[in-house]
């Protein structure tokens, strides 16, 4: 059986917008968290795939 939490609350957040991460504490799982934000741009080339 898989157990998971739908929503995790993060308290005492400290955000570093320049380096794209947040640290905080989650009382839901009783752990400290490091959240890293990863962004990228995806490209699509319709003629790149040949049969």
HTML snippet that shows the backbone in 3Dmol.js (N, CA, C, O; Angstrom):
<script src="https://3Dmol.org/build/3Dmol-min.js"></script>
<div id="view" style="width:600px;height:400px;position:relative"></div>
<script>
const pdb = `
ATOM      1  N   UNK A   1       0.843  -1.180   0.000  1.00  0.00           N
ATOM      2  CA  UNK A   1       0.000   0.000   0.000  1.00  0.00           C
ATOM      3  C   UNK A   1       0.888   1.244   0.000  1.00  0.00           C
ATOM      4  O   UNK A   1       1.862   1.318   0.749  1.00  0.00           O
ATOM      5  N   UNK A   2       0.554   2.202  -0.829  1.00  0.00           N
ATOM      6  CA  UNK A   2       1.314   3.442  -0.935  1.00  0.00           C
ATOM      7  C   UNK A   2       0.632   4.522  -0.109  1.00  0.00           C
ATOM      8  O   UNK A   2      -0.565   4.773  -0.253  1.00  0.00           O
ATOM      9  N   UNK A   3       1.415   5.157   0.759  1.00  0.00           N
ATOM     10  CA  UNK A   3       0.915   6.281   1.550  1.00  0.00           C
ATOM     11  C   UNK A   3       1.571   7.554   1.045  1.00  0.00           C
ATOM     12  O   UNK A   3       2.789   7.601   0.872  1.00  0.00           O
ATOM     13  N   UNK A   4       0.783   8.570   0.812  1.00  0.00           N
ATOM     14  CA  UNK A   4       1.340   9.855   0.423  1.00  0.00           C
ATOM     15  C   UNK A   4       0.467  10.973   0.971  1.00  0.00           C
ATOM     16  O   UNK A   4      -0.699  10.767   1.306  1.00  0.00           O
ATOM     17  N   UNK A   5       1.052  12.155   1.053  1.00  0.00           N
ATOM     18  CA  UNK A   5       0.359  13.322   1.581  1.00  0.00           C
ATOM     19  C   UNK A   5      -0.039  14.206   0.402  1.00  0.00           C
ATOM     20  O   UNK A   5       0.799  14.542  -0.435  1.00  0.00           O
ATOM     21  N   UNK A   6      -1.300  14.578   0.335  1.00  0.00           N
ATOM     22  CA  UNK A   6      -1.783  15.424  -0.760  1.00  0.00           C
ATOM     23  C   UNK A   6      -1.149  16.812  -0.729  1.00  0.00           C
ATOM     24  O   UNK A   6      -0.720  17.327  -1.761  1.00  0.00           O
ATOM     25  N   UNK A   7      -1.092  17.414   0.455  1.00  0.00           N
ATOM     26  CA  UNK A   7      -0.564  18.768   0.608  1.00  0.00           C
ATOM     27  C   UNK A   7       0.406  18.795   1.774  1.00  0.00           C
ATOM     28  O   UNK A   7       0.106  18.279   2.850  1.00  0.00           O
ATOM     29  N   UNK A   8       1.558  19.391   1.563  1.00  0.00           N
ATOM     30  CA  UNK A   8       2.553  19.521   2.626  1.00  0.00           C
ATOM     31  C   UNK A   8       2.671  21.002   2.975  1.00  0.00           C
ATOM     32  O   UNK A   8       2.908  21.838   2.103  1.00  0.00           O
ATOM     33  N   UNK A   9       2.506  21.313   4.244  1.00  0.00           N
ATOM     34  CA  UNK A   9       2.645  22.675   4.740  1.00  0.00           C
ATOM     35  C   UNK A   9       4.112  22.936   5.064  1.00  0.00           C
ATOM     36  O   UNK A   9       4.783  22.091   5.656  1.00  0.00           O
ATOM     37  N   UNK A  10       4.606  24.114   4.673  1.00  0.00           N
ATOM     38  CA  UNK A  10       5.982  24.491   4.977  1.00  0.00           C
ATOM     39  C   UNK A  10       5.941  25.754   5.822  1.00  0.00           C
ATOM     40  O   UNK A  10       5.393  26.776   5.411  1.00  0.00           O
ATOM     41  N   UNK A  11       6.535  25.667   7.021  1.00  0.00           N
ATOM     42  CA  UNK A  11       6.591  26.805   7.937  1.00  0.00           C
ATOM     43  C   UNK A  11       8.004  27.356   7.984  1.00  0.00           C
ATOM     44  O   UNK A  11       8.953  26.686   7.578  1.00  0.00           O
ATOM     45  N   UNK A  12       8.140  28.563   8.474  1.00  0.00           N
ATOM     46  CA  UNK A  12       9.447  29.213   8.650  1.00  0.00           C
ATOM     47  C   UNK A  12      10.254  29.209   7.353  1.00  0.00           C
ATOM     48  O   UNK A  12      11.448  28.910   7.349  1.00  0.00           O
ATOM     49  N   UNK A  13       9.583  29.545   6.257  1.00  0.00           N
ATOM     50  CA  UNK A  13      10.253  29.552   4.952  1.00  0.00           C
ATOM     51  C   UNK A  13      11.321  30.630   4.879  1.00  0.00           C
ATOM     52  O   UNK A  13      11.141  31.749   5.360  1.00  0.00           O
ATOM     53  N   UNK A  14      12.427  30.266   4.271  1.00  0.00           N
ATOM     54  CA  UNK A  14      13.466  31.217   3.930  1.00  0.00           C
ATOM     55  C   UNK A  14      13.736  31.027   2.447  1.00  0.00           C
ATOM     56  O   UNK A  14      14.208  29.972   2.024  1.00  0.00           O
ATOM     57  N   UNK A  15      13.437  32.047   1.663  1.00  0.00           N
ATOM     58  CA  UNK A  15      13.495  31.965   0.208  1.00  0.00           C
ATOM     59  C   UNK A  15      14.748  32.668  -0.293  1.00  0.00           C
ATOM     60  O   UNK A  15      15.051  33.791   0.109  1.00  0.00           O
ATOM     61  N   UNK A  16      15.475  31.985  -1.182  1.00  0.00           N
ATOM     62  CA  UNK A  16      16.617  32.579  -1.872  1.00  0.00           C
ATOM     63  C   UNK A  16      16.235  32.669  -3.347  1.00  0.00           C
ATOM     64  O   UNK A  16      16.462  31.729  -4.108  1.00  0.00           O
ATOM     65  N   UNK A  17      15.659  33.794  -3.749  1.00  0.00           N
ATOM     66  CA  UNK A  17      15.164  33.948  -5.117  1.00  0.00           C
ATOM     67  C   UNK A  17      16.296  33.969  -6.133  1.00  0.00           C
ATOM     68  O   UNK A  17      16.113  33.550  -7.276  1.00  0.00           O
ATOM     69  N   UNK A  18      17.445  34.446  -5.733  1.00  0.00           N
ATOM     70  CA  UNK A  18      18.583  34.524  -6.655  1.00  0.00           C
ATOM     71  C   UNK A  18      19.097  33.141  -7.046  1.00  0.00           C
ATOM     72  O   UNK A  18      19.524  32.931  -8.181  1.00  0.00           O
ATOM     73  N   UNK A  19      19.055  32.200  -6.107  1.00  0.00           N
ATOM     74  CA  UNK A  19      19.562  30.852  -6.370  1.00  0.00           C
ATOM     75  C   UNK A  19      18.457  29.799  -6.500  1.00  0.00           C
ATOM     76  O   UNK A  19      18.745  28.604  -6.573  1.00  0.00           O
ATOM     77  N   UNK A  20      17.211  30.235  -6.529  1.00  0.00           N
ATOM     78  CA  UNK A  20      16.045  29.384  -6.795  1.00  0.00           C
ATOM     79  C   UNK A  20      15.855  28.241  -5.797  1.00  0.00           C
ATOM     80  O   UNK A  20      15.614  27.104  -6.202  1.00  0.00           O
ATOM     81  N   UNK A  21      15.959  28.526  -4.515  1.00  0.00           N
ATOM     82  CA  UNK A  21      15.623  27.492  -3.541  1.00  0.00           C
ATOM     83  C   UNK A  21      14.967  28.090  -2.304  1.00  0.00           C
ATOM     84  O   UNK A  21      15.076  29.283  -2.020  1.00  0.00           O
ATOM     85  N   UNK A  22      14.285  27.216  -1.586  1.00  0.00           N
ATOM     86  CA  UNK A  22      13.591  27.576  -0.353  1.00  0.00           C
ATOM     87  C   UNK A  22      13.906  26.520   0.690  1.00  0.00           C
ATOM     88  O   UNK A  22      13.981  25.334   0.369  1.00  0.00           O
ATOM     89  N   UNK A  23      14.089  26.934   1.926  1.00  0.00           N
ATOM     90  CA  UNK A  23      14.216  25.978   3.028  1.00  0.00           C
ATOM     91  C   UNK A  23      13.108  26.275   4.025  1.00  0.00           C
ATOM     92  O   UNK A  23      12.640  27.408   4.134  1.00  0.00           O
ATOM     93  N   UNK A  24      12.698  25.245   4.747  1.00  0.00           N
ATOM     94  CA  UNK A  24      11.641  25.411   5.735  1.00  0.00           C
ATOM     95  C   UNK A  24      11.400  24.120   6.478  1.00  0.00           C
ATOM     96  O   UNK A  24      12.095  23.127   6.262  1.00  0.00           O
ATOM     97  N   UNK A  25      10.421  24.135   7.347  1.00  0.00           N
ATOM     98  CA  UNK A  25      10.081  22.968   8.161  1.00  0.00           C
ATOM     99  C   UNK A  25       8.643  22.565   7.867  1.00  0.00           C
ATOM    100  O   UNK A  25       7.761  23.419   7.778  1.00  0.00           O
ATOM    101  N   UNK A  26       8.403  21.252   7.716  1.00  0.00           N
ATOM    102  CA  UNK A  26       7.058  20.751   7.480  1.00  0.00           C
ATOM    103  C   UNK A  26       6.571  19.978   8.695  1.00  0.00           C
ATOM    104  O   UNK A  26       7.108  18.912   8.998  1.00  0.00           O
ATOM    105  N   UNK A  27       5.562  20.494   9.401  1.00  0.00           N
ATOM    106  CA  UNK A  27       5.008  19.754  10.534  1.00  0.00           C
ATOM    107  C   UNK A  27       4.231  18.511  10.085  1.00  0.00           C
ATOM    108  O   UNK A  27       4.023  17.594  10.880  1.00  0.00           O
ATOM    109  N   UNK A  28       3.801  18.475   8.815  1.00  0.00           N
ATOM    110  CA  UNK A  28       3.052  17.328   8.294  1.00  0.00           C
ATOM    111  C   UNK A  28       3.901  16.059   8.291  1.00  0.00           C
ATOM    112  O   UNK A  28       3.408  14.971   8.588  1.00  0.00           O
ATOM    113  N   UNK A  29       5.183  16.210   7.951  1.00  0.00           N
ATOM    114  CA  UNK A  29       6.079  15.046   7.897  1.00  0.00           C
ATOM    115  C   UNK A  29       7.185  15.126   8.953  1.00  0.00           C
ATOM    116  O   UNK A  29       8.047  14.251   9.033  1.00  0.00           O
ATOM    117  N   UNK A  30       7.145  16.194   9.762  1.00  0.00           N
ATOM    118  CA  UNK A  30       8.108  16.413  10.845  1.00  0.00           C
ATOM    119  C   UNK A  30       9.552  16.377  10.343  1.00  0.00           C
ATOM    120  O   UNK A  30      10.416  15.734  10.939  1.00  0.00           O
ATOM    121  N   UNK A  31       9.796  17.084   9.229  1.00  0.00           N
ATOM    122  CA  UNK A  31      11.127  17.137   8.611  1.00  0.00           C
ATOM    123  C   UNK A  31      11.400  18.547   8.103  1.00  0.00           C
ATOM    124  O   UNK A  31      10.478  19.306   7.804  1.00  0.00           O
ATOM    125  N   UNK A  32      12.683  18.881   8.012  1.00  0.00           N
ATOM    126  CA  UNK A  32      13.101  20.103   7.331  1.00  0.00           C
ATOM    127  C   UNK A  32      13.159  19.808   5.843  1.00  0.00           C
ATOM    128  O   UNK A  32      13.470  18.688   5.439  1.00  0.00           O
ATOM    129  N   UNK A  33      12.860  20.816   5.025  1.00  0.00           N
ATOM    130  CA  UNK A  33      12.810  20.626   3.579  1.00  0.00           C
ATOM    131  C   UNK A  33      13.717  21.611   2.868  1.00  0.00           C
ATOM    132  O   UNK A  33      13.867  22.756   3.294  1.00  0.00           O
ATOM    133  N   UNK A  34      14.318  21.155   1.784  1.00  0.00           N
ATOM    134  CA  UNK A  34      15.040  22.007   0.853  1.00  0.00           C
ATOM    135  C   UNK A  34      14.323  21.853  -0.477  1.00  0.00           C
ATOM    136  O   UNK A  34      14.305  20.767  -1.056  1.00  0.00           O
ATOM    137  N   UNK A  35      13.732  22.936  -0.961  1.00  0.00           N
ATOM    138  CA  UNK A  35      12.995  22.910  -2.225  1.00  0.00           C
ATOM    139  C   UNK A  35      13.821  23.650  -3.267  1.00  0.00           C
ATOM    140  O   UNK A  35      14.124  24.832  -3.111  1.00  0.00           O
ATOM    141  N   UNK A  36      14.177  22.945  -4.322  1.00  0.00           N
ATOM    142  CA  UNK A  36      14.973  23.530  -5.401  1.00  0.00           C
ATOM    143  C   UNK A  36      14.074  23.671  -6.623  1.00  0.00           C
ATOM    144  O   UNK A  36      13.408  22.719  -7.029  1.00  0.00           O
ATOM    145  N   UNK A  37      14.061  24.859  -7.199  1.00  0.00           N
ATOM    146  CA  UNK A  37      13.237  25.128  -8.367  1.00  0.00           C
ATOM    147  C   UNK A  37      14.099  24.980  -9.616  1.00  0.00           C
ATOM    148  O   UNK A  37      15.134  25.632  -9.758  1.00  0.00           O
ATOM    149  N   UNK A  38      13.650  24.109 -10.517  1.00  0.00           N
ATOM    150  CA  UNK A  38      14.378  23.859 -11.756  1.00  0.00           C
ATOM    151  C   UNK A  38      13.478  24.292 -12.907  1.00  0.00           C
ATOM    152  O   UNK A  38      12.340  23.839 -13.025  1.00  0.00           O
ATOM    153  N   UNK A  39      13.994  25.159 -13.737  1.00  0.00           N
ATOM    154  CA  UNK A  39      13.215  25.591 -14.898  1.00  0.00           C
ATOM    155  C   UNK A  39      14.029  25.324 -16.156  1.00  0.00           C
ATOM    156  O   UNK A  39      15.258  25.387 -16.147  1.00  0.00           O
ATOM    157  N   UNK A  40      13.323  25.028 -17.227  1.00  0.00           N
ATOM    158  CA  UNK A  40      13.989  24.822 -18.499  1.00  0.00           C
ATOM    159  C   UNK A  40      13.029  25.181 -19.615  1.00  0.00           C
ATOM    160  O   UNK A  40      11.824  25.325 -19.409  1.00  0.00           O
ATOM    161  N   UNK A  41      13.584  25.318 -20.779  1.00  0.00           N
ATOM    162  CA  UNK A  41      12.782  25.604 -21.958  1.00  0.00           C
ATOM    163  C   UNK A  41      12.830  24.374 -22.850  1.00  0.00           C
ATOM    164  O   UNK A  41      13.903  23.872 -23.182  1.00  0.00           O
ATOM    165  N   UNK A  42      11.678  23.908 -23.225  1.00  0.00           N
ATOM    166  CA  UNK A  42      11.591  22.751 -24.107  1.00  0.00           C
ATOM    167  C   UNK A  42      11.359  23.239 -25.531  1.00  0.00           C
ATOM    168  O   UNK A  42      10.562  24.146 -25.773  1.00  0.00           O
ATOM    169  N   UNK A  43      12.060  22.629 -26.450  1.00  0.00           N
ATOM    170  CA  UNK A  43      11.889  22.991 -27.853  1.00  0.00           C
ATOM    171  C   UNK A  43      11.199  21.882 -28.627  1.00  0.00           C
ATOM    172  O   UNK A  43      11.202  20.720 -28.220  1.00  0.00           O
ATOM    173  N   UNK A  44      10.625  22.254 -29.719  1.00  0.00           N
ATOM    174  CA  UNK A  44       9.945  21.283 -30.562  1.00  0.00           C
ATOM    175  C   UNK A  44      10.294  21.589 -32.009  1.00  0.00           C
ATOM    176  O   UNK A  44      10.085  22.702 -32.492  1.00  0.00           O
ATOM    177  N   UNK A  45      10.830  20.585 -32.691  1.00  0.00           N
ATOM    178  CA  UNK A  45      11.157  20.722 -34.092  1.00  0.00           C
ATOM    179  C   UNK A  45      10.369  19.673 -34.869  1.00  0.00           C
ATOM    180  O   UNK A  45      10.745  18.501 -34.867  1.00  0.00           O
ATOM    181  N   UNK A  46       9.295  20.065 -35.526  1.00  0.00           N
ATOM    182  CA  UNK A  46       8.422  19.067 -36.179  1.00  0.00           C
ATOM    183  C   UNK A  46       9.121  18.295 -37.284  1.00  0.00           C
ATOM    184  O   UNK A  46       8.723  17.164 -37.563  1.00  0.00           O
ATOM    185  N   UNK A  47      10.136  18.844 -37.923  1.00  0.00           N
ATOM    186  CA  UNK A  47      10.813  18.157 -39.013  1.00  0.00           C
ATOM    187  C   UNK A  47      12.027  17.363 -38.559  1.00  0.00           C
ATOM    188  O   UNK A  47      12.725  16.786 -39.393  1.00  0.00           O
ATOM    189  N   UNK A  48      12.295  17.318 -37.268  1.00  0.00           N
ATOM    190  CA  UNK A  48      13.480  16.634 -36.765  1.00  0.00           C
ATOM    191  C   UNK A  48      13.320  15.118 -36.781  1.00  0.00           C
ATOM    192  O   UNK A  48      14.318  14.402 -36.858  1.00  0.00           O
ATOM    193  N   UNK A  49      12.097  14.613 -36.711  1.00  0.00           N
ATOM    194  CA  UNK A  49      11.848  13.172 -36.698  1.00  0.00           C
ATOM    195  C   UNK A  49      11.574  12.717 -38.126  1.00  0.00           C
ATOM    196  O   UNK A  49      10.678  13.229 -38.797  1.00  0.00           O
ATOM    197  N   UNK A  50      12.366  11.742 -38.577  1.00  0.00           N
ATOM    198  CA  UNK A  50      12.149  11.214 -39.927  1.00  0.00           C
ATOM    199  C   UNK A  50      11.798   9.745 -39.836  1.00  0.00           C
ATOM    200  O   UNK A  50      12.227   9.054 -38.912  1.00  0.00           O
ATOM    201  N   UNK A  51      11.038   9.275 -40.770  1.00  0.00           N
ATOM    202  CA  UNK A  51      10.624   7.876 -40.787  1.00  0.00           C
ATOM    203  C   UNK A  51      11.607   7.021 -41.554  1.00  0.00           C
ATOM    204  O   UNK A  51      11.413   5.810 -41.669  1.00  0.00           O
TER     205      UNK A  51
END
`;
const viewer = $3Dmol.createViewer("view");
viewer.addModel(pdb, "pdb");
viewer.setStyle({}, {cartoon: {color: "spectrum"}});
viewer.zoomTo();
viewer.render();
</script>
